[in-house]
């Protein structure tokens, strides 16, 4: 999940949402089919895990999964929105269901100790040499996606309508969904009436499903503030306009955007993640730079926060006596992750279907988080779509018990130590998505 989600699931309260999956009754036919395929699925998972590719470079990943989809008799189109894959299966009249998985890895050096741990090395677009790891669990997403496609393609007598299964690039940088939409996802291919996806969770026991009606994930913006000044010798500050002092005032005042201007029932985050200025002890620089992450749920709150940042930066500069041509420059990055919204009635309907299929204790409502996920763009592009993203826990039961007892701390997603209990995530997600798909596409 996007860098925004690095601390997402760690933000959930273990005591409030973490559950231990109880013993299940005898498995039904879908669970039996998944269990029969688990050997092949784990082979695929280990291959994907060991060979991650960074955002917009998912060439080999897309090719190997497209080959599997073609073998299932999907009509497959590659290179949609870059490296994206769209697989369509028509099965009579009825709803059009979009099922999505994301493909990209992260610039993280893996430290899980797994025998199939990634050893991939590459350079980021910024030229930084790094390892690459599926630290967000996209390898489990893709594997469950493939199993869901296989099950549904073999069960065409049980559903009617159209499946549009997409493998999306560049989720981690917030670009992939937009690129696929701009490349004609809703015009070149059947336009969805429904859309579903899942994400693995680093705070739920393996096999537990979490869901959130309404806003589930946040708007995520990256904002740069360039604070201008007049540099000079540190011994003669009266001859300068110190951008470090001004930037420090801006940092302090920004804290009031949430604490004093934001409705407490409407969560928001404004974090200054980087403060860059100066190069030597005795030199006052002529510039300082602040890097912010800004998070919200509604578009109205997002706009108010951004305008507030601009107002505070300018106001502090005026108070410091900066001339008009030295006003701070505030830049909101073009790429942002919009909030993800589960229409509440549809979310509760989907949760009800999952509770009817799984033991009810395995399906829990979880609070919204301040992480980002660009799956929300598919709903935003057409708000008539019934859209639903849910979580599938990946924490082994013994680790969860120790965490609840305060004996260990759990790694979050995006951590170099995150290694979900993959068979539980893949098995549960495959079964859940198949159950939901069969309900959405049920025959008259």
Beta strands, then each sheet from edge to edge (+ up, - down):
strand 1: 75-80
strand 2: 84-91
strand 3: 96-102
strand 4: 121-123
strand 5: 129-131
strand 6: 161-168
strand 7: 194-205
strand 8: 209-211
strand 9: 214-217
strand 10: 219-228
strand 11: 232-233
strand 12: 269-277
strand 13: 283-284
strand 14: 287-296
strand 15: 329-332
strand 16: 340-342
strand 17: 363-365
strand 18: 386-395
sheet 1: 1+ 2- 6+ 3+ 7+ 18+ 8- 17-
sheet 2: 4+ 5-
sheet 3: 9+ 16-
sheet 4: 12+ 14- 10+ 15-
sheet 5: 11+ 13-
end
